[in-house]
Amino acid sequence: MTTAAADNMVLRTIYMPLDVDRRLREIAFSQNISKGELMRKLILDGIANIAGSNQETLAEKVERLAAAKAASEAKVAASIAAKAAAKPRAAGGAPAKTSGRTRTPAPKTARIATPARVLEPAE
């Protein structure tokens, strides 16, 4: 192995459980390589394994979700535009003013009942 600068490498500091570090040391010793070289090999093998498993990467997932969100927003905008186009129009092309609610007219005369008698409104 040549120097780190010659191999165009970067230094990364990680925390790992003590038992994992001990296991790395045992494996590296049995293969007569350094722990650093073993970790590089394991990382490269892990990357190759992920790439070959057709597992969706984080970047691919972000792109897929962004596209789905854009499609959903476009669908909502089209629905709003369709509803606006379907509204009744008053003279001059302006939308007719409607509240969307129907009102029941108030009764013209009302009876007020009391325990003693029924009162009729004056005419």
The first five atom37 places (N, CA, C, CB, O) and aatype in JSON, in Angstrom:
{
  "aatype": [12, 16, 16, 0, 0, 0, 3, 2, 12, 19, 10, 1, 16, 9, 18, 12, 14, 10, 3, 19, 3, 1, 1, 10, 1, 6, 9, 0, 13, 15, 5, 2, 9, 15, 11, 7, 6, 10, 12, 1, 11, 10, 9, 10, 3, 7, 9, 0, 2, 9, 0, 7, 15, 2, 5, 6, 16, 10, 0, 6, 11, 19, 6, 1, 10, 0, 0, 0, 11, 0, 0, 15, 6, 0, 11, 19, 0, 0, 15, 9, 0, 0, 11, 0, 0, 0, 11, 14, 1, 0, 0, 7, 7, 0, 14, 0, 11, 16, 15, 7, 1, 16, 1, 16, 14, 0, 14, 11, 16, 0, 1, 9, 0, 16, 14, 0, 1, 19, 10, 6, 14, 0, 6],
  "atom_mask": [
    [1, 1, 1, 1, 1],
    [1, 1, 1, 1, 1],
    [1, 1, 1, 1, 1],
    [1, 1, 1, 1, 1],
    [1, 1, 1, 1, 1],
    [1, 1, 1, 1, 1],
    [1, 1, 1, 1, 1],
    [1, 1, 1, 1, 1],
    [1, 1, 1, 1, 1],
    [1, 1, 1, 1, 1],
    [1, 1, 1, 1, 1],
    [1, 1, 1, 1, 1],
    [1, 1, 1, 1, 1],
    [1, 1, 1, 1, 1],
    [1, 1, 1, 1, 1],
    [1, 1, 1, 1, 1],
    [1, 1, 1, 1, 1],
    [1, 1, 1, 1, 1],
    [1, 1, 1, 1, 1],
    [1, 1, 1, 1, 1],
    [1, 1, 1, 1, 1],
    [1, 1, 1, 1, 1],
    [1, 1, 1, 1, 1],
    [1, 1, 1, 1, 1],
    [1, 1, 1, 1, 1],
    [1, 1, 1, 1, 1],
    [1, 1, 1, 1, 1],
    [1, 1, 1, 1, 1],
    [1, 1, 1, 1, 1],
    [1, 1, 1, 1, 1],
    [1, 1, 1, 1, 1],
    [1, 1, 1, 1, 1],
    [1, 1, 1, 1, 1],
    [1, 1, 1, 1, 1],
    [1, 1, 1, 1, 1],
    [1, 1, 1, 0, 1],
    [1, 1, 1, 1, 1],
    [1, 1, 1, 1, 1],
    [1, 1, 1, 1, 1],
    [1, 1, 1, 1, 1],
    [1, 1, 1, 1, 1],
    [1, 1, 1, 1, 1],
    [1, 1, 1, 1, 1],
    [1, 1, 1, 1, 1],
    [1, 1, 1, 1, 1],
    [1, 1, 1, 0, 1],
    [1, 1, 1, 1, 1],
    [1, 1, 1, 1, 1],
    [1, 1, 1, 1, 1],
    [1, 1, 1, 1, 1],
    [1, 1, 1, 1, 1],
    [1, 1, 1, 0, 1],
    [1, 1, 1, 1, 1],
    [1, 1, 1, 1, 1],
    [1, 1, 1, 1, 1],
    [1, 1, 1, 1, 1],
    [1, 1, 1, 1, 1],
    [1, 1, 1, 1, 1],
    [1, 1, 1, 1, 1],
    [1, 1, 1, 1, 1],
    [1, 1, 1, 1, 1],
    [1, 1, 1, 1, 1],
    [1, 1, 1, 1, 1],
    [1, 1, 1, 1, 1],
    [1, 1, 1, 1, 1],
    [1, 1, 1, 1, 1],
    [1, 1, 1, 1, 1],
    [1, 1, 1, 1, 1],
    [1, 1, 1, 1, 1],
    [1, 1, 1, 1, 1],
    [1, 1, 1, 1, 1],
    [1, 1, 1, 1, 1],
    [1, 1, 1, 1, 1],
    [1, 1, 1, 1, 1],
    [1, 1, 1, 1, 1],
    [1, 1, 1, 1, 1],
    [1, 1, 1, 1, 1],
    [1, 1, 1, 1, 1],
    [1, 1, 1, 1, 1],
    [1, 1, 1, 1, 1],
    [1, 1, 1, 1, 1],
    [1, 1, 1, 1, 1],
    [1, 1, 1, 1, 1],
    [1, 1, 1, 1, 1],
    [1, 1, 1, 1, 1],
    [1, 1, 1, 1, 1],
    [1, 1, 1, 1, 1],
    [1, 1, 1, 1, 1],
    [1, 1, 1, 1, 1],
    [1, 1, 1, 1, 1],
    [1, 1, 1, 1, 1],
    [1, 1, 1, 0, 1],
    [1, 1, 1, 0, 1],
    [1, 1, 1, 1, 1],
    [1, 1, 1, 1, 1],
    [1, 1, 1, 1, 1],
    [1, 1, 1, 1, 1],
    [1, 1, 1, 1, 1],
    [1, 1, 1, 1, 1],
    [1, 1, 1, 0, 1],
    [1, 1, 1, 1, 1],
    [1, 1, 1, 1, 1],
    [1, 1, 1, 1, 1],
    [1, 1, 1, 1, 1],
    [1, 1, 1, 1, 1],
    [1, 1, 1, 1, 1],
    [1, 1, 1, 1, 1],
    [1, 1, 1, 1, 1],
    [1, 1, 1, 1, 1],
    [1, 1, 1, 1, 1],
    [1, 1, 1, 1, 1],
    [1, 1, 1, 1, 1],
    [1, 1, 1, 1, 1],
    [1, 1, 1, 1, 1],
    [1, 1, 1, 1, 1],
    [1, 1, 1, 1, 1],
    [1, 1, 1, 1, 1],
    [1, 1, 1, 1, 1],
    [1, 1, 1, 1, 1],
    [1, 1, 1, 1, 1],
    [1, 1, 1, 1, 1],
    [1, 1, 1, 1, 1],
    [1, 1, 1, 1, 1]
  ],
  "atom_positions": [
    [[0.84, -1.17, 0.0], [0.0, 0.0, 0.0], [0.89, 1.23, 0.0], [-0.96, 0.0, 1.21], [1.87, 1.3, 0.74]],
    [[0.54, 2.2, -0.85], [1.31, 3.44, -0.9], [0.74, 4.43, 0.09], [1.31, 4.02, -2.32], [-0.19, 4.11, 0.83]],
    [[1.27, 5.63, 0.12], [0.8, 6.62, 1.08], [-0.61, 7.07, 0.75], [1.75, 7.83, 1.11], [-1.07, 6.96, -0.38]],
    [[-1.29, 7.59, 1.78], [-2.67, 8.04, 1.6], [-2.75, 9.18, 0.6], [-3.27, 8.48, 2.93], [-3.7, 9.24, -0.19]],
    [[-1.79, 10.1, 0.6], [-1.81, 11.22, -0.34], [-1.66, 10.73, -1.76], [-0.71, 12.23, 0.0], [-2.3, 11.26, -2.67]],
    [[-0.82, 9.72, -1.98], [-0.6, 9.19, -3.33], [-1.84, 8.47, -3.85], [0.61, 8.24, -3.35], [-2.09, 8.47, -5.05]],
    [[-2.6, 7.86, -2.97], [-3.81, 7.14, -3.39], [-5.02, 8.05, -3.47], [-4.11, 6.0, -2.42], [-6.13, 7.6, -3.77]],
    [[-4.82, 9.34, -3.21], [-5.92, 10.3, -3.28], [-7.04, 9.93, -2.3], [-6.47, 10.39, -4.71], [-8.2, 9.86, -2.69]],
    [[-6.68, 9.69, -1.06], [-7.64, 9.27, -0.04], [-7.96, 10.43, 0.9], [-7.09, 8.08, 0.77], [-7.24, 11.43, 0.94]],
    [[-9.05, 10.27, 1.63], [-9.44, 11.25, 2.64], [-9.54, 10.52, 3.98], [-10.79, 11.95, 2.26], [-9.79, 9.32, 4.05]],
    [[-9.34, 11.28, 5.05], [-9.42, 10.73, 6.39], [-10.86, 10.87, 6.89], [-8.43, 11.44, 7.35], [-11.43, 11.96, 6.83]],
    [[-11.44, 9.79, 7.37], [-12.78, 9.79, 7.97], [-12.67, 9.18, 9.36], [-13.81, 9.01, 7.08], [-12.08, 8.11, 9.53]],
    [[-13.23, 9.86, 10.32], [-13.23, 9.36, 11.69], [-14.62, 8.86, 12.01], [-12.78, 10.46, 12.7], [-15.61, 9.57, 11.82]],
    [[-14.71, 7.63, 12.49], [-16.02, 7.06, 12.81], [-15.97, 6.47, 14.22], [-16.43, 5.96, 11.77], [-14.9, 6.13, 14.72]],
    [[-17.13, 6.36, 14.84], [-17.27, 5.67, 16.11], [-17.89, 4.32, 15.83], [-18.15, 6.49, 17.13], [-18.83, 4.21, 15.04]],
    [[-17.35, 3.28, 16.47], [-17.92, 1.94, 16.31], [-17.89, 1.25, 17.66], [-17.16, 1.11, 15.23], [-17.08, 1.58, 18.52]],
    [[-18.77, 0.29, 17.84], [-18.78, -0.45, 19.1], [-17.44, -1.17, 19.32], [-19.95, -1.47, 19.11], [-16.77, -1.58, 18.37]],
    [[-17.07, -1.31, 20.57], [-15.8, -1.92, 20.93], [-15.7, -3.35, 20.4], [-15.62, -1.91, 22.44], [-14.64, -3.75, 19.92]],
    [[-16.78, -4.11, 20.48], [-16.72, -5.49, 20.01], [-16.51, -5.57, 18.49], [-18.01, -6.23, 20.39], [-15.87, -6.5, 18.01]],
    [[-17.04, -4.6, 17.74], [-16.83, -4.57, 16.29], [-15.35, -4.28, 16.0], [-17.74, -3.52, 15.61], [-14.76, -4.88, 15.11]],
    [[-14.77, -3.35, 16.75], [-13.36, -3.02, 16.56], [-12.48, -4.23, 16.87], [-12.95, -1.84, 17.45], [-11.51, -4.49, 16.15]],
    [[-12.81, -4.95, 17.92], [-12.03, -6.16, 18.26], [-12.13, -7.2, 17.15], [-12.53, -6.76, 19.6], [-11.14, -7.84, 16.79]],
    [[-13.32, -7.36, 16.62], [-13.53, -8.35, 15.54], [-12.75, -7.94, 14.29], [-15.04, -8.49, 15.21], [-12.15, -8.79, 13.63]],
    [[-12.75, -6.63, 13.96], [-11.96, -6.15, 12.82], [-10.47, -6.45, 13.02], [-12.17, -4.63, 12.63], [-9.78, -6.87, 12.09]],
    [[-9.98, -6.23, 14.23], [-8.57, -6.48, 14.53], [-8.22, -7.95, 14.34], [-8.24, -6.04, 15.97], [-7.18, -8.29, 13.78]],
    [[-9.12, -8.84, 14.81], [-8.89, -10.29, 14.66], [-8.85, -10.69, 13.19], [-9.98, -11.09, 15.4], [-7.97, -11.44, 12.77]],
    [[-9.81, -10.19, 12.42], [-9.87, -10.55, 11.0], [-8.66, -10.0, 10.26], [-11.18, -10.02, 10.36], [-8.04, -10.7, 9.46]],
    [[-8.33, -8.72, 10.52], [-7.18, -8.11, 9.86], [-5.9, -8.88, 10.19], [-7.04, -6.62, 10.28], [-5.07, -9.1, 9.31]],
    [[-5.73, -9.28, 11.46], [-4.55, -10.03, 11.86], [-4.5, -11.38, 11.13], [-4.53, -10.25, 13.39], [-3.43, -11.8, 10.67]],
    [[-5.65, -12.06, 11.03], [-5.67, -13.37, 10.38], [-5.39, -13.26, 8.88], [-7.03, -14.04, 10.6], [-4.88, -14.21, 8.28]],
    [[-5.7, -12.12, 8.27], [-5.45, -11.93, 6.84], [-4.13, -11.18, 6.59], [-6.61, -11.16, 6.2], [-3.77, -10.93, 5.44]],
    [[-3.43, -10.84, 7.66], [-2.15, -10.15, 7.58], [-2.27, -8.81, 6.84], [-1.12, -11.05, 6.9], [-1.42, -8.47, 6.01]],
    [[-3.34, -8.06, 7.15], [-3.53, -6.71, 6.6], [-3.88, -5.77, 7.73], [-4.65, -6.7, 5.5], [-4.19, -6.21, 8.84]],
    [[-3.83, -4.48, 7.48], [-4.16, -3.5, 8.52], [-5.68, -3.41, 8.68], [-3.57, -2.11, 8.18], [-6.44, -3.8, 7.79]],
    [[-6.11, -2.89, 9.84], [-7.55, -2.67, 10.04], [-8.08, -1.68, 9.02], [-7.84, -2.17, 11.48], [-9.19, -1.85, 8.52]],
    [[-7.33, -0.64, 8.71], [-7.75, 0.35, 7.73], [-7.99, -0.27, 6.37], [0.0, 0.0, 0.0], [-8.97, 0.03, 5.69]],
    [[-7.07, -1.13, 5.96], [-7.22, -1.8, 4.66], [-8.43, -2.73, 4.68], [-5.95, -2.58, 4.3], [-9.16, -2.82, 3.7]],
    [[-8.63, -3.43, 5.79], [-9.8, -4.31, 5.92], [-11.1, -3.5, 5.85], [-9.74, -5.1, 7.23], [-12.04, -3.91, 5.17]],
    [[-11.15, -2.36, 6.55], [-12.37, -1.54, 6.53], [-12.64, -1.0, 5.12], [-12.24, -0.38, 7.52], [-13.79, -0.98, 4.69]],
    [[-11.59, -0.56, 4.4], [-11.78, -0.1, 3.02], [-12.35, -1.22, 2.16], [-10.45, 0.4, 2.44], [-13.25, -1.0, 1.35]],
    [[-11.81, -2.43, 2.32], [-12.28, -3.58, 1.54], [-13.75, -3.87, 1.86], [-11.41, -4.83, 1.82], [-14.56, -4.08, 0.96]],
    [[-14.08, -3.9, 3.15], [-15.46, -4.19, 3.55], [-16.43, -3.12, 3.05], [-15.55, -4.31, 5.08], [-17.54, -3.43, 2.62]],
    [[-16.01, -1.85, 3.1], [-16.87, -0.77, 2.61], [-17.09, -0.9, 1.12], [-16.26, 0.61, 2.93], [-18.22, -0.77, 0.64]],
    [[-16.03, -1.17, 0.36], [-16.17, -1.34, -1.1], [-17.05, -2.54, -1.43], [-14.79, -1.5, -1.76], [-17.86, -2.48, -2.36]],
    [[-16.89, -3.64, -0.68], [-17.74, -4.82, -0.89], [-19.2, -4.49, -0.58], [-17.26, -6.0, -0.02], [-20.11, -4.93, -1.29]],
    [[-19.42, -3.72, 0.49], [-20.79, -3.34, 0.85], [-21.42, -2.45, -0.2], [0.0, 0.0, 0.0], [-22.6, -2.61, -0.52]],
    [[-20.66, -1.51, -0.74], [-21.17, -0.64, -1.81], [-21.52, -1.45, -3.04], [-20.15, 0.45, -2.16], [-22.56, -1.24, -3.66]],
    [[-20.64, -2.38, -3.41], [-20.9, -3.23, -4.58], [-22.14, -4.09, -4.35], [-19.68, -4.12, -4.88], [-22.92, -4.32, -5.28]],
    [[-22.31, -4.56, -3.13], [-23.47, -5.39, -2.8], [-24.76, -4.59, -2.92], [-23.33, -5.95, -1.37], [-25.75, -5.08, -3.47]],
    [[-24.77, -3.36, -2.42], [-25.95, -2.51, -2.52], [-26.26, -2.17, -3.97], [-25.75, -1.22, -1.71], [-27.41, -2.21, -4.39]],
    [[-25.21, -1.83, -4.74], [-25.4, -1.47, -6.15], [-25.95, -2.65, -6.94], [-24.09, -0.99, -6.76], [-26.73, -2.45, -7.87]],
    [[-25.55, -3.86, -6.59], [-26.01, -5.03, -7.33], [-27.35, -5.57, -6.87], [0.0, 0.0, 0.0], [-27.9, -6.48, -7.49]],
    [[-27.9, -5.02, -5.79], [-29.15, -5.56, -5.25], [-30.38, -4.83, -5.74], [-29.11, -5.52, -3.76], [-31.49, -5.14, -5.31]],
    [[-30.21, -3.87, -6.64], [-31.33, -3.07, -7.16], [-32.06, -2.34, -6.04], [-32.31, -3.95, -7.92], [-33.23, -2.01, -6.18]],
    [[-31.38, -2.08, -4.95], [-31.96, -1.33, -3.85], [-31.97, 0.15, -4.21], [-31.19, -1.57, -2.53], [-30.97, 0.68, -4.7]],
    [[-33.08, 0.8, -3.98], [-33.23, 2.21, -4.3], [-32.32, 3.04, -3.4], [-34.7, 2.66, -4.15], [-32.34, 2.89, -2.18]],
    [[-31.52, 3.91, -4.01], [-30.64, 4.78, -3.23], [-31.45, 5.95, -2.68], [-29.46, 5.28, -4.09], [-32.58, 6.19, -3.1]],
    [[-30.85, 6.66, -1.74], [-31.52, 7.82, -1.16], [-31.8, 8.87, -2.22], [-30.67, 8.42, -0.03], [-32.88, 9.46, -2.24]],
    [[-30.85, 9.11, -3.1], [-31.04, 10.11, -4.17], [-32.19, 9.71, -5.09], [-29.75, 10.29, -4.98], [-32.99, 10.55, -5.5]],
    [[-32.25, 8.42, -5.43], [-33.34, 7.95, -6.29], [-34.7, 8.08, -5.58], [-33.1, 6.47, -6.69], [-35.7, 8.43, -6.21]],
    [[-34.72, 7.81, -4.29], [-35.96, 7.93, -3.53], [-36.42, 9.38, -3.48], [-35.79, 7.37, -2.1], [-37.61, 9.67, -3.64]],
    [[-35.48, 10.31, -3.26], [-35.81, 11.74, -3.22], [-36.36, 12.19, -4.56], [-34.57, 12.58, -2.83], [-37.37, 12.9, -4.62]],
    [[-35.71, 11.78, -5.65], [-36.19, 12.14, -6.99], [-37.59, 11.58, -7.25], [-35.22, 11.63, -8.07], [-38.44, 12.28, -7.8]],
    [[-37.82, 10.33, -6.85], [-39.13, 9.7, -7.06], [-40.22, 10.43, -6.28], [-39.1, 8.22, -6.66], [-41.31, 10.68, -6.81]],
    [[-39.94, 10.76, -5.02], [-40.93, 11.46, -4.2], [-41.19, 12.88, -4.7], [-40.46, 11.5, -2.75], [-42.33, 13.35, -4.66]],
    [[-40.15, 13.55, -5.18], [-40.32, 14.9, -5.72], [-41.18, 14.87, -6.98], [-38.96, 15.55, -6.02], [-42.02, 15.74, -7.18]],
    [[-40.96, 13.87, -7.83], [-41.76, 13.74, -9.05], [-43.22, 13.44, -8.7], [-41.18, 12.63, -9.96], [-44.14, 13.97, -9.33]],
    [[-43.43, 12.59, -7.7], [-44.8, 12.26, -7.29], [-45.5, 13.48, -6.72], [-44.8, 11.11, -6.26], [-46.69, 13.7, -6.97]],
    [[-44.77, 14.28, -5.95], [-45.36, 15.5, -5.37], [-45.71, 16.49, -6.47], [-44.38, 16.15, -4.36], [-46.78, 17.1, -6.43]],
    [[-44.82, 16.66, -7.45], [-45.09, 17.58, -8.55], [-46.31, 17.12, -9.35], [-43.87, 17.69, -9.48], [-47.13, 17.95, -9.75]],
    [[-46.42, 15.82, -9.58], [-47.57, 15.29, -10.32], [-48.86, 15.51, -9.53], [-47.38, 13.8, -10.61], [-49.89, 15.85, -10.11]],
    [[-48.81, 15.32, -8.21], [-49.98, 15.53, -7.37], [-50.39, 17.0, -7.37], [-49.69, 15.07, -5.94], [-51.58, 17.31, -7.47]],
    [[-49.41, 17.9, -7.27], [-49.72, 19.33, -7.29], [-50.29, 19.76, -8.64], [-48.47, 20.16, -6.97], [-51.19, 20.6, -8.69]],
    [[-49.8, 19.19, -9.73], [-50.32, 19.5, -11.06], [-51.76, 19.01, -11.19], [-49.43, 18.86, -12.15], [-52.59, 19.67, -11.8]],
    [[-52.05, 17.85, -10.61], [-53.4, 17.3, -10.66], [-54.37, 18.2, -9.88], [-53.42, 15.87, -10.09], [-55.49, 18.45, -10.33]],
    [[-53.95, 18.68, -8.72], [-54.78, 19.56, -7.9], [-55.02, 20.88, -8.65], [-54.12, 19.83, -6.52], [-56.14, 21.39, -8.67]],
    [[-53.97, 21.43, -9.26], [-54.1, 22.68, -10.0], [-55.06, 22.52, -11.18], [-52.73, 23.16, -10.5], [-55.86, 23.4, -11.46]],
    [[-54.98, 21.38, -11.86], [-55.88, 21.12, -12.99], [-57.32, 20.99, -12.5], [-55.46, 19.84, -13.74], [-58.25, 21.45, -13.16]],
    [[-57.52, 20.36, -11.34], [-58.85, 20.21, -10.78], [-59.44, 21.57, -10.41], [-58.81, 19.29, -9.55], [-60.62, 21.83, -10.66]],
    [[-58.61, 22.43, -9.82], [-59.07, 23.78, -9.45], [-59.42, 24.58, -10.7], [-58.0, 24.52, -8.62], [-60.42, 25.29, -10.72]],
    [[-58.59, 24.46, -11.73], [-58.85, 25.18, -12.98], [-60.13, 24.68, -13.63], [-57.66, 25.02, -13.95], [-60.9, 25.47, -14.19]],
    [[-60.37, 23.37, -13.57], [-61.59, 22.81, -14.16], [-62.83, 23.29, -13.41], [-61.54, 21.27, -14.15], [-63.85, 23.59, -14.03]],
    [[-62.74, 23.37, -12.08], [-63.86, 23.85, -11.29], [-64.13, 25.32, -11.57], [-63.6, 23.64, -9.79], [-65.29, 25.74, -11.65]],
    [[-63.08, 26.11, -11.74], [-63.23, 27.53, -12.03], [-63.86, 27.72, -13.4], [-61.88, 28.25, -11.96], [-64.67, 28.64, -13.59]],
    [[-63.52, 26.89, -14.35], [-64.07, 27.0, -15.7], [-65.54, 26.58, -15.74], [-63.26, 26.14, -16.68], [-66.3, 27.04, -16.59]],
    [[-65.94, 25.71, -14.82], [-67.31, 25.21, -14.81], [-68.27, 26.11, -14.03], [-67.35, 23.83, -14.23], [-69.48, 25.87, -14.07]],
    [[-67.78, 27.13, -13.33], [-68.66, 28.02, -12.56], [-69.55, 28.82, -13.51], [-67.83, 28.96, -11.66], [-69.11, 29.2, -14.59]],
    [[-70.82, 29.08, -13.09], [-71.69, 29.9, -13.94], [-71.14, 31.32, -14.04], [-73.13, 29.93, -13.38], [-70.59, 31.85, -13.07]],
    [[-71.29, 31.92, -15.21], [-70.76, 33.27, -15.46], [-71.91, 34.25, -15.61], [-69.86, 33.28, -16.71], [-72.92, 33.95, -16.24]],
    [[-71.73, 35.43, -15.03], [-72.71, 36.5, -15.17], [-72.43, 37.23, -16.48], [-72.64, 37.49, -13.95], [-71.49, 36.9, -17.2]],
    [[-73.26, 38.2, -16.78], [-73.08, 38.99, -18.0], [-71.71, 39.66, -17.95], [-74.21, 40.04, -18.17], [-71.31, 40.14, -16.89]],
    [[-71.01, 39.72, -19.04], [-69.69, 40.33, -19.1], [-68.57, 39.34, -18.84], [0.0, 0.0, 0.0], [-67.4, 39.74, -18.85]],
    [[-68.87, 38.08, -18.6], [-67.84, 37.06, -18.44], [-67.34, 36.88, -17.02], [0.0, 0.0, 0.0], [-66.54, 35.98, -16.77]],
    [[-67.77, 37.72, -16.08], [-67.31, 37.57, -14.69], [-68.06, 36.42, -14.04], [-67.52, 38.89, -13.88], [-69.22, 36.17, -14.37]],
    [[-67.43, 35.72, -13.14], [-68.13, 34.63, -12.47], [-69.31, 35.16, -11.67], [-67.17, 33.85, -11.56], [-69.24, 36.21, -11.03]],
    [[-70.4, 34.41, -11.72], [-71.58, 34.8, -10.94], [-71.27, 34.62, -9.46], [-72.83, 33.96, -11.35], [-70.59, 33.67, -9.06]],
    [[-71.78, 35.55, -8.65], [-71.52, 35.46, -7.22], [-72.52, 34.5, -6.59], [-71.61, 36.86, -6.55], [-73.72, 34.75, -6.59]],
    [[-72.01, 33.43, -6.08], [-72.84, 32.45, -5.38], [-72.14, 32.07, -4.1], [-73.13, 31.2, -6.26], [-70.91, 31.98, -4.06]],
    [[-72.9, 31.86, -3.07], [-72.3, 31.49, -1.79], [-72.13, 29.99, -1.69], [-73.14, 32.0, -0.63], [-71.38, 29.5, -0.85]],
    [[-72.83, 29.24, -2.56], [-72.75, 27.8, -2.48], [-73.71, 27.21, -1.47], [0.0, 0.0, 0.0], [-73.81, 25.99, -1.37]],
    [[-74.43, 28.05, -0.7], [-75.39, 27.57, 0.29], [-76.79, 28.0, -0.13], [-75.04, 28.1, 1.72], [-76.96, 29.04, -0.77]],
    [[-77.76, 27.22, 0.21], [-79.15, 27.61, -0.05], [-79.75, 28.06, 1.26], [-79.99, 26.44, -0.67], [-79.51, 27.47, 2.32]],
    [[-80.52, 29.12, 1.19], [-81.16, 29.64, 2.39], [-82.65, 29.39, 2.32], [-80.87, 31.15, 2.56], [-83.26, 29.47, 1.25]],
    [[-83.22, 29.1, 3.47], [-84.68, 28.98, 3.53], [-85.21, 30.32, 4.0], [-85.13, 27.81, 4.49], [-84.71, 30.87, 4.98]],
    [[-86.21, 30.84, 3.33], [-86.73, 32.15, 3.73], [-87.39, 32.07, 5.11], [-87.74, 32.68, 2.68], [-87.99, 31.06, 5.47]],
    [[-87.26, 33.15, 5.85], [-87.89, 33.22, 7.18], [-89.41, 33.32, 7.01], [-87.34, 34.44, 8.0], [-89.87, 33.96, 6.06]],
    [[-90.17, 32.71, 7.88], [-91.63, 32.81, 7.76], [-92.09, 34.25, 7.99], [-92.33, 31.86, 8.77], [-91.51, 34.99, 8.79]],
    [[-93.14, 34.62, 7.25], [-93.65, 35.99, 7.35], [-94.38, 36.22, 8.66], [-94.58, 36.3, 6.17], [-94.29, 37.31, 9.23]],
    [[-95.06, 35.25, 9.13], [-95.74, 35.38, 10.42], [-95.3, 34.23, 11.3], [-97.3, 35.39, 10.25], [-95.05, 33.12, 10.83]],
    [[-95.21, 34.5, 12.55], [-94.78, 33.46, 13.48], [-95.77, 33.38, 14.62], [-93.35, 33.72, 14.01], [-96.3, 34.4, 15.06]],
    [[-96.01, 32.21, 15.08], [-96.89, 32.01, 16.23], [-96.01, 31.86, 17.46], [-97.83, 30.77, 16.04], [-95.01, 31.13, 17.43]],
    [[-96.36, 32.51, 18.49], [-95.63, 32.39, 19.74], [-96.56, 31.72, 20.72], [-95.14, 33.79, 20.28], [-97.64, 32.24, 21.03]],
    [[-96.17, 30.58, 21.21], [-97.02, 29.83, 22.13], [-96.54, 30.06, 23.56], [-97.01, 28.31, 21.79], [-95.35, 29.94, 23.86]],
    [[-97.47, 30.39, 24.41], [-97.18, 30.51, 25.83], [-98.08, 29.53, 26.54], [-97.4, 31.98, 26.36], [-99.06, 29.08, 25.96]],
    [[-97.79, 29.18, 27.75], [-98.64, 28.21, 28.45], [-100.09, 28.69, 28.6], [-98.06, 27.92, 29.81], [-101.0, 27.86, 28.6]],
    [[-100.31, 29.97, 28.72], [-101.68, 30.46, 28.96], [-102.45, 30.62, 27.66], [-101.64, 31.79, 29.69], [-103.64, 30.3, 27.63]],
    [[-101.83, 31.09, 26.61], [-102.58, 31.34, 25.37], [-101.64, 31.41, 24.19], [-103.4, 32.65, 25.47], [-100.42, 31.44, 24.37]],
    [[-102.17, 31.43, 22.99], [-101.42, 31.56, 21.75], [-101.56, 33.0, 21.29], [-101.91, 30.56, 20.65], [-102.68, 33.49, 21.15]],
    [[-100.47, 33.66, 21.07], [-100.48, 35.04, 20.6], [-100.34, 35.07, 19.09], [-99.36, 35.85, 21.26], [-99.47, 34.4, 18.54]],
    [[-101.16, 35.83, 18.44], [-101.1, 36.01, 16.98], [-100.47, 37.35, 16.73], [-102.52, 35.9, 16.31], [-100.79, 38.32, 17.43]],
    [[-99.59, 37.46, 15.75], [-99.02, 38.78, 15.43], [-100.08, 39.7, 14.85], [-97.85, 38.64, 14.44], [-101.02, 39.26, 14.19]],
    [[-99.92, 40.98, 15.11], [-100.86, 41.97, 14.58], [-100.66, 42.1, 13.1], [-100.69, 43.33, 15.28], [-99.54, 42.0, 12.6]],
    [[-101.76, 42.33, 12.39], [-101.65, 42.47, 10.94], [-101.71, 43.88, 10.52], [-102.72, 41.72, 10.25], [-101.64, 44.18, 9.33]]
  ]
}
